[in-house]
Structures are given as structure tokens and as C-alpha cells.
Amino acid sequence: MAASLEVHDRIMRSEIAARGGYVFSTAGDAFAAAFATIGDAVAAALEIQRRLLAAAWPGPAVRVRMGIHTGEAEERDGDYFGPAVNRAARIM
């Protein structure tokens, strides 16, 4: 499973960065990322799903859920807080 999570994490980080996103929190296999626009967030989510589907998994394929929420958030020391962040977490 560790090898599969490595593939998952590499794809996630690559596509988030490619769309100008910023990973501000991780917990286990979960990622929270901020984007400048909703279009960037949606494009990243779609490409991540495509790449995960096409990936050559070294073990069991990883099942993934994604949620996107819009709204303003307060940034402090590289982390984000506020109602929009809380709602996004609840989607999952």
C-alpha cells in the first residue's frame, strides 16, 4: 500500500502545482489545496482523476474522492482557515 500511496501523492502534488495550487494541509492520504481560481481547482481535479485512472499501480489501485468549495479563506503562516475551508472539509 505504501508504494500505491507514493504514486497517489506524486500525482496529486504534480497536478496541484501545475495549476498554480498550494498544498496547505495533508493528513494520511488527504490533501487540502488552495487555488487562485475555481477553474484552476477544477482543472487540477479533472487531470488528477485522469492520471490516477491511467496510473500503473504497484499494488491495489487507490480509490479517491474529491471535493471543491469556493469562498474566501484567511491565510496565516501558510495555512488557511475560515468557513469556506470548514465546508470544503465537510464535503469529504
C-alpha positions in Angstrom: 0.0 0.0 0.0 2.9 2.4 0.7 4.0 2.2 -3.0 0.5 2.9 -4.2 0.3 6.0 -1.9 3.6 7.2 -3.2 2.1 7.1 -6.8 -1.0 8.9 -5.5 0.9 11.6 -3.7 3.2 12.2 -6.7 0.3 12.7 -9.0 -1.6 14.9 -6.5 1.4 17.2 -5.9 2.4 17.4 -9.5 -1.1 18.4 -10.8 -1.8 20.8 -7.9 1.4 22.6 -8.6 0.9 22.6 -12.4 -2.4 24.5 -11.9 -0.8 27.0 -9.5 -2.2 25.4 -6.4 -0.7 25.3 -3.0 -1.0 22.2 -0.7 -1.6 23.7 2.8 -2.5 20.6 4.7 -2.1 16.8 4.5 -3.3 14.1 6.8 -2.7 10.5 5.8 -3.7 10.3 2.1 -5.8 13.5 2.3 -4.7 16.8 0.7 -6.1 20.3 1.1 -5.0 22.7 -1.5 -5.8 26.4 -2.3 -6.1 27.8 -5.9 -6.4 31.3 -7.2 -9.4 30.4 -9.3 -12.2 27.8 -9.3 -11.1 27.0 -12.9 -7.7 26.1 -11.7 -9.1 23.9 -9.0 -11.5 22.1 -11.3 -8.7 21.6 -14.0 -6.4 20.1 -11.3 -9.2 17.8 -10.0 -10.0 16.5 -13.5 -6.4 15.9 -14.5 -5.7 14.2 -11.2 -8.6 11.8 -11.8 -7.4 11.1 -15.4 -3.9 10.4 -14.3 -5.0 8.2 -11.3 -7.2 6.2 -13.7 -4.3 5.7 -16.1 -1.6 5.1 -13.5 0.3 1.8 -13.3 -0.4 0.8 -9.7 2.3 -1.2 -7.9 -0.4 -2.6 -5.6 -4.1 -2.1 -5.2 -5.4 0.9 -7.0 -6.3 3.8 -4.7 -9.9 5.0 -4.6 -10.2 8.7 -4.5 -12.9 11.2 -3.5 -12.5 14.9 -4.2 -14.5 17.9 -3.1 -14.3 21.5 -4.3 -15.7 24.5 -2.5 -15.3 28.2 -3.2 -15.1 31.1 -0.9 -12.6 33.3 0.8 -10.3 32.0 3.5 -7.9 33.6 5.9 -4.2 32.7 5.3 -1.9 32.6 8.3 1.6 31.2 8.1 0.9 29.2 5.0 -2.3 27.6 6.4 -5.9 28.6 5.6 -8.8 29.0 8.0 -12.4 30.0 7.9 -15.9 28.9 7.0 -15.0 28.0 3.3 -12.2 25.7 4.5 -14.5 24.1 7.0 -17.3 23.5 4.4 -14.8 22.0 2.0 -13.6 19.5 4.7 -17.2 18.5 5.3 -17.8 17.7 1.7 -15.4 14.9 2.1 
